[in-house]
Each structure stands twice: as structure tokens, then as C-alpha cells.
């Protein structure tokens, strides 16, 4: 439903049953899927690809050009999956020639004032709490949760099923299945509650805990821990996912927490 007080470029592709509230601006080269609701005062700029049954709340700006001095006006996109909710004043920048796109998956929740910079890749079922900020080229894998007022350094990778405490400064990669908190950001356990909610058995959770005990709680450096995990622990999809994540980390992974005398 095209609201008469909204501006929709004639070349924008708007599917059936899309609700567009007053004072929305939709530029050319935009595609919006069926059943999506666009709240008042939303701005959707060139290159946006928005899926079905999304909800975008007032004040959000989707697919603005990157805040990157290397950007030269190349044609890039923001791709948003189905059933994703974007709350008030969220900003999502489109990609640069580095990756050509910024991606947000299905069934995500971006709370108010979240910022997602150019070339970020956000998986499915991710939650970014209020005022979380992602610099460019960040990857968040499925079911990752980022606490409010957190800031993530460019090129950081956040693994699947991770939970990061509010107010965190995330400078290193955060391996899958873990919880991260404190300053500097450190391993504080595995996300056992989240894993149970998603159907992981107690045996599987214990297996993941054993892997991270070797990595973070024994007297090993990372190379020694990886060697022990590879040679002494049975191969499973979760073990291999953890090892693959660590082996691909260019920034290095977060450290274990060092308790100090007070």
C-alpha cells in the first residue's frame, strides 16, 4: 500500500502487501518483498534488497553510501533477509568494491540505534541490542548476540551462538559457542543456556566445554591447545567448527580471563 505522503521512486520494485507509512522515502534500484512494513520517516536508498515480512521502524536509514573514504560511487547493495526487524534509527550502509554488499540474514533483530557499516555479513537469527556499533568488514555467524552499547573493530569475526556482554569493546575474534565479557574482552564460559534453547544435548554441551577448557583453562598457548584438540579429542562437527574458526582468524582470538590479586 503506497501512502500518498510517501515518496517512492517509480523504478523501485515493491511487492504486494507492502505497507509504506507517511513520510517514507524510497529511492530507485530498491527491491522490497511481500508483507514488509516500512514505518514513517524511514529512508531506503539505492541498492537496498529487503526480503519478505520485515519490519522497519521510524527513522531507520537503509543502504546509505559507506562511510569509507575509499568508496568511489561503485554500484553495491544491502541485502536483508526475510522476517528481520529493524528498530528506530538503525543505520545500515551498503558495501564497497571490497565485497560489493552488506548482508543481514533472516529472522534477525536490530534494536534501536544500531549501526552496521559497509561490507558486514550478519547471519540468521542474530540479535544486536540497542546502540551496538559494527565497523566495516565484520562477520557475525548465526544466532550470535551482541549486547547494547558494544563496539566491534573492523574485520573482526564473531562465531555462531556467541553471546557478548553489553558495553563491550570487541577487538579480537570471538570463537563459536562462547560467552564474552569483562575488559579487555575475555572468555567467560560457553553459551550453554543459548545452546540448550536451540536443542543441543547435554552431551554435546559438555563436549564443547571440554574443548574450551583445553583452549582457555589449561596451561597451553593457542598452538599447543589446537594440537591437543586435533590429536586427542574426537572429530565432531562442533570440534571442527571451532578449529576452523581459530585457524582462519587473522586478528587472533580473544584471551582467557586473567584473575589478578586486588
KAFENBEL-V432115 format. One record per backbone hydrogen bond with DSSP energy under -0.5 kcal/mol. CO is the residue of the C=O (numbers start at 1). NH is the residue of the N-H. Records with the same first field share a line. If there is no record, write none. Layout:
CO->NH + NH
//
This chain:
1->3 + 20
3->6
5->23
6->8
7->26
9->12
12->14
13->15 + 32
15->18
16->35
18->20
19->21 + 38
20->3
21->24
22->41
24->7
25->44
26->9
29->47
30->13
31->50
32->15
33->36
34->53
36->19
37->39 + 56
38->21
39->42
40->59
42->25
43->45 + 62
44->27
45->48
47->78
48->31
49->80
50->33
51->33 + 54
52->83
54->37
55->57 + 86
56->39
57->60
58->89
60->43
61->92
62->45
64->94
66->68
68->71
74->76
77->95 + 102
78->49 + 80
79->104
80->51
81->51 + 84
82->107
84->55
85->87 + 110
86->57
87->90
88->113
90->61
91->116
92->63 + 64
96->99 + 100
100->77
102->79
103->122
104->81
105->81
106->125
108->85
109->111 + 128
110->87
111->114
112->131
114->91
115->117 + 134
116->93
117->120
118->137
120->103
121->140
122->105
123->105 + 126
124->143
126->109
127->129 + 146
128->111
129->132
130->149
132->115
133->135 + 152
134->117
135->138
136->155
138->121
139->158
140->123
141->144
142->161
144->127
145->147 + 164
146->129
147->150
148->167
150->133
151->170
152->135
153->156
156->139
157->174
158->141
159->162
160->177
162->145
163->180
164->147
165->168
168->151 + 170
169->171 + 185
170->153
173->175 + 254
174->159
175->178
177->191
178->163
179->188
180->165
181->186
185->255
186->181
187->257
189->179 + 188
190->192
191->195
192->196
193->197
194->198
195->200
196->199
201->205
202->206
203->207
204->208
205->209
206->210
207->211
208->212
209->213
210->214
211->215
212->216 + 217
213->217 + 218
218->220
221->225
222->226
223->227
224->228
225->229
226->230
227->231
228->232
229->233
236->240
237->241
238->242
239->243
240->244
241->245
242->246
243->247
244->248
246->249
252->173
255->187
257->259
//
